[in-house]
Amino acid sequence: MKTAKTYLFDNPQNIKRLLYGLYICCGVLVILDFVINRKVYHSWENLWAFYPIYGFVGCVVLVFVAKWMRILLMRDENYYDSPETAEITKSTEVPVTSEEDKHVRD
């Protein structure tokens, strides 16, 4: 009898380890922000945690712009089908006889 293959992130302990590793990396980067002397071009770059806040705000703006673009650019499901092609495919479709066949065709 075959056993199901387990992957790396199927084990909750591995997920916890990964999250702890990411938390440690974030902590080290915050500490390094106080230690490393950066050359800044604008005065607001001296603010504490400027780059993480800037990155977070940038990602949020990207999400909202993507939502707006989706509304603007979204097309119907059959946008590229011409009316003639749609009629031909409807007339040549084979009727579905059972539930099992229906799942196969979908």
Short mmCIF file of the C-alpha atoms (twelve columns), coordinates in Angstrom:
data_MODEL
# 
_entry.id   MODEL 
# 
loop_
_atom_site.group_PDB 
_atom_site.id 
_atom_site.type_symbol 
_atom_site.label_atom_id 
_atom_site.label_alt_id 
_atom_site.label_comp_id 
_atom_site.label_asym_id 
_atom_site.label_seq_id 
_atom_site.Cartn_x 
_atom_site.Cartn_y 
_atom_site.Cartn_z 
_atom_site.pdbx_PDB_model_num 
ATOM 1   C CA . MET A 1   0.000   0.000  0.000   1 
ATOM 2   C CA . LYS A 2   1.410   3.384  -1.015  1 
ATOM 3   C CA . THR A 3   1.566   6.178  1.466   1 
ATOM 4   C CA . ALA A 4   0.822   9.740  0.428   1 
ATOM 5   C CA . LYS A 5   3.881   11.813 -0.314  1 
ATOM 6   C CA . THR A 6   4.513   14.508 2.270   1 
ATOM 7   C CA . TYR A 7   5.999   17.809 1.284   1 
ATOM 8   C CA . LEU A 8   8.117   20.249 3.251   1 
ATOM 9   C CA . PHE A 9   5.297   22.567 4.302   1 
ATOM 10  C CA . ASP A 10  2.798   19.807 5.116   1 
ATOM 11  C CA . ASN A 11  4.332   19.686 8.586   1 
ATOM 12  C CA . PRO A 12  3.155   22.642 10.769  1 
ATOM 13  C CA . GLN A 13  6.473   22.570 12.639  1 
ATOM 14  C CA . ASN A 14  8.313   23.442 9.418   1 
ATOM 15  C CA . ILE A 15  6.014   26.420 8.859   1 
ATOM 16  C CA . LYS A 16  6.752   27.650 12.394  1 
ATOM 17  C CA . ARG A 17  10.490  27.293 11.759  1 
ATOM 18  C CA . LEU A 18  10.207  29.296 8.546   1 
ATOM 19  C CA . LEU A 19  8.231   32.058 10.260  1 
ATOM 20  C CA . TYR A 20  10.707  32.209 13.154  1 
ATOM 21  C CA . GLY A 21  13.531  32.481 10.626  1 
ATOM 22  C CA . LEU A 22  11.783  35.359 8.880   1 
ATOM 23  C CA . TYR A 23  11.148  37.097 12.217  1 
ATOM 24  C CA . ILE A 24  14.846  36.774 13.097  1 
ATOM 25  C CA . CYS A 25  15.865  38.192 9.710   1 
ATOM 26  C CA . CYS A 26  13.520  41.162 10.199  1 
ATOM 27  C CA . GLY A 27  14.934  41.765 13.677  1 
ATOM 28  C CA . VAL A 28  18.515  41.664 12.397  1 
ATOM 29  C CA . LEU A 29  17.644  44.143 9.642   1 
ATOM 30  C CA . VAL A 30  16.059  46.538 12.153  1 
ATOM 31  C CA . ILE A 31  19.183  46.347 14.328  1 
ATOM 32  C CA . LEU A 32  21.413  46.905 11.300  1 
ATOM 33  C CA . ASP A 33  19.386  50.024 10.501  1 
ATOM 34  C CA . PHE A 34  20.851  51.595 13.654  1 
ATOM 35  C CA . VAL A 35  24.401  50.359 12.989  1 
ATOM 36  C CA . ILE A 36  24.944  50.979 9.272   1 
ATOM 37  C CA . ASN A 37  25.602  54.544 8.220   1 
ATOM 38  C CA . ARG A 38  23.738  55.199 4.999   1 
ATOM 39  C CA . LYS A 39  24.314  58.017 2.575   1 
ATOM 40  C CA . VAL A 40  20.976  59.788 2.289   1 
ATOM 41  C CA . TYR A 41  19.883  62.227 -0.371  1 
ATOM 42  C CA . HIS A 42  16.707  63.526 1.289   1 
ATOM 43  C CA . SER A 43  16.055  64.407 4.911   1 
ATOM 44  C CA . TRP A 44  13.073  62.046 5.221   1 
ATOM 45  C CA . GLU A 45  15.380  59.089 4.589   1 
ATOM 46  C CA . ASN A 46  16.796  59.659 8.092   1 
ATOM 47  C CA . LEU A 47  13.435  58.773 9.639   1 
ATOM 48  C CA . TRP A 48  13.380  55.524 11.599  1 
ATOM 49  C CA . ALA A 49  12.001  52.626 9.488   1 
ATOM 50  C CA . PHE A 50  11.599  54.850 6.438   1 
ATOM 51  C CA . TYR A 51  12.374  52.106 3.919   1 
ATOM 52  C CA . PRO A 52  10.033  49.455 5.389   1 
ATOM 53  C CA . ILE A 53  7.206   51.989 5.543   1 
ATOM 54  C CA . TYR A 54  8.000   53.181 2.020   1 
ATOM 55  C CA . GLY A 55  7.971   49.586 0.740   1 
ATOM 56  C CA . PHE A 56  4.687   48.780 2.497   1 
ATOM 57  C CA . VAL A 57  2.973   51.885 1.151   1 
ATOM 58  C CA . GLY A 58  4.319   51.114 -2.321  1 
ATOM 59  C CA . CYS A 59  2.873   47.582 -2.214  1 
ATOM 60  C CA . VAL A 60  -0.509  48.859 -1.034  1 
ATOM 61  C CA . VAL A 61  -0.561  51.420 -3.840  1 
ATOM 62  C CA . LEU A 62  0.318   48.688 -6.350  1 
ATOM 63  C CA . VAL A 63  -2.616  46.570 -5.139  1 
ATOM 64  C CA . PHE A 64  -5.067  49.448 -5.516  1 
ATOM 65  C CA . VAL A 65  -3.714  50.353 -8.953  1 
ATOM 66  C CA . ALA A 66  -4.021  46.696 -10.016 1 
ATOM 67  C CA . LYS A 67  -7.654  46.602 -8.848  1 
ATOM 68  C CA . TRP A 68  -8.377  49.767 -10.800 1 
ATOM 69  C CA . MET A 69  -6.639  48.380 -13.885 1 
ATOM 70  C CA . ARG A 70  -8.629  45.144 -13.612 1 
ATOM 71  C CA . ILE A 71  -11.883 47.096 -13.740 1 
ATOM 72  C CA . LEU A 72  -10.603 49.138 -16.675 1 
ATOM 73  C CA . LEU A 73  -9.061  46.293 -18.704 1 
ATOM 74  C CA . MET A 74  -11.313 43.323 -17.878 1 
ATOM 75  C CA . ARG A 75  -13.171 41.766 -20.792 1 
ATOM 76  C CA . ASP A 76  -15.988 39.250 -21.051 1 
ATOM 77  C CA . GLU A 77  -15.131 35.572 -20.929 1 
ATOM 78  C CA . ASN A 78  -15.996 35.149 -24.628 1 
ATOM 79  C CA . TYR A 79  -14.376 38.409 -25.738 1 
ATOM 80  C CA . TYR A 80  -12.276 36.845 -28.497 1 
ATOM 81  C CA . ASP A 81  -14.976 34.514 -29.804 1 
ATOM 82  C CA . SER A 82  -16.734 35.880 -32.840 1 
ATOM 83  C CA . PRO A 83  -20.514 35.312 -33.100 1 
ATOM 84  C CA . GLU A 84  -20.003 32.897 -36.019 1 
ATOM 85  C CA . THR A 85  -17.507 30.802 -34.072 1 
ATOM 86  C CA . ALA A 86  -19.795 30.675 -31.061 1 
ATOM 87  C CA . GLU A 87  -22.693 29.410 -33.208 1 
ATOM 88  C CA . ILE A 88  -20.520 26.704 -34.808 1 
ATOM 89  C CA . THR A 89  -19.252 25.430 -31.480 1 
ATOM 90  C CA . LYS A 90  -22.773 25.345 -30.038 1 
ATOM 91  C CA . SER A 91  -24.093 23.326 -32.979 1 
ATOM 92  C CA . THR A 92  -21.217 20.802 -32.899 1 
ATOM 93  C CA . GLU A 93  -21.208 20.186 -29.144 1 
ATOM 94  C CA . VAL A 94  -21.865 16.638 -28.025 1 
ATOM 95  C CA . PRO A 95  -24.541 16.419 -25.333 1 
ATOM 96  C CA . VAL A 96  -23.344 15.364 -21.898 1 
ATOM 97  C CA . THR A 97  -24.880 12.066 -20.858 1 
ATOM 98  C CA . SER A 98  -23.718 11.507 -17.303 1 
ATOM 99  C CA . GLU A 99  -22.274 13.415 -14.365 1 
ATOM 100 C CA . GLU A 100 -18.910 11.705 -14.820 1 
ATOM 101 C CA . ASP A 101 -18.670 12.854 -18.438 1 
ATOM 102 C CA . LYS A 102 -19.645 16.360 -17.419 1 
ATOM 103 C CA . HIS A 103 -16.724 16.575 -14.974 1 
ATOM 104 C CA . VAL A 104 -14.322 15.326 -17.637 1 
ATOM 105 C CA . ARG A 105 -15.447 17.978 -20.122 1 
ATOM 106 C CA . ASP A 106 -15.242 20.827 -17.607 1 
# 
